[in-house]
Amino acid sequence: MRPSVRSGNIRSMAQSRSHLDIVTILRLARDILRFVSSTFRPHAQLAAENLFLRMQLALYIERQVKPRRAHDATRMTLVALSRLIGHS
């Protein structure tokens, strides 16, 4: 009886992993679309969004709110952007 339980657990883990991969790919695609769409927005709109995000960050720091853990897609996007921008 135990081997069937183990094979069930392995199958469940494989399905769970493939689900996480799909979610990561979808989040990565969403980030890419947002980045591309931001290239077509007016400078004033991007500046306003930047100001809002800075104010939000200041509130988090002031209230000592612990940030949520980044998703795999978020980490991949940050790595890609840092390579795209390049370090001097």
Sequence and secondary structure as in RCSB ss.txt:
>XXXX:A:sequence
MRPSVRSGNIRSMAQSRSHLDIVTILRLARDILRFVSSTFRPHAQLAAENLFLRMQLALYIERQVKPRRAHDATR
MTLVALSRLIGHS
>XXXX:A:secstr
 HHHHHHHHHHHHHHHHHHHHHHHHHHHHHHHHHHHHHTTS HHHHHHHHHHHHHHHHHHHHHT       HHHH
HHHHHHHHHH   
